[in-house]
């Protein structure tokens, strides 16, 4: 089973488990770092995630994953919140955080910059639209976007 299939299967198992606890599934990653594999599950809920929420989710998914035995190599299971600088991936993430300031990393520079910060205005399949601090609209082709994260402002 390849990494995408593993992520899809784990996602299918997780959704009903998380629904019981009113947790939102933010993301699932199955990655190899050095010699080790990691299954990372990011959850959220209104008011934020606690360590106890992560423990509950970890125990519940461990039982299912042990029973289904879909992941061949040994791996570490990590459950956490997406953090203050959470990555926006899904359309609902972009809708939820519309009006928030985001940091956008680009494949190729725009105006000699590979990092752009601005207020999230909209996102379509083709274009990410931001408003910069001067009130100027910036339209970025989605094919040029590496990652979009919530900005941490001090």
HELIX and SHEET records of a PDB file:
HELIX    1   1 UNK A    3  UNK A   20  1                                  18    
HELIX    2   2 UNK A   51  UNK A   68  1                                  18    
HELIX    3   3 UNK A   91  UNK A   96  1                                   6    
HELIX    4   4 UNK A  142  UNK A  144  5                                   3    
SHEET    1   A 3 UNK A  24  UNK A  33  0                                        
SHEET    2   A 3 UNK A  36  UNK A  44 -1                                        
SHEET    3   A 3 UNK A  75  UNK A  81  1                                        
SHEET    1   B 5 UNK A 137  UNK A 141  0                                        
SHEET    2   B 5 UNK A 127  UNK A 131 -1                                        
SHEET    3   B 5 UNK A 113  UNK A 123 -1                                        
SHEET    4   B 5 UNK A 101  UNK A 110 -1                                        
SHEET    5   B 5 UNK A 145  UNK A 150 -1                                        
END                                                                             
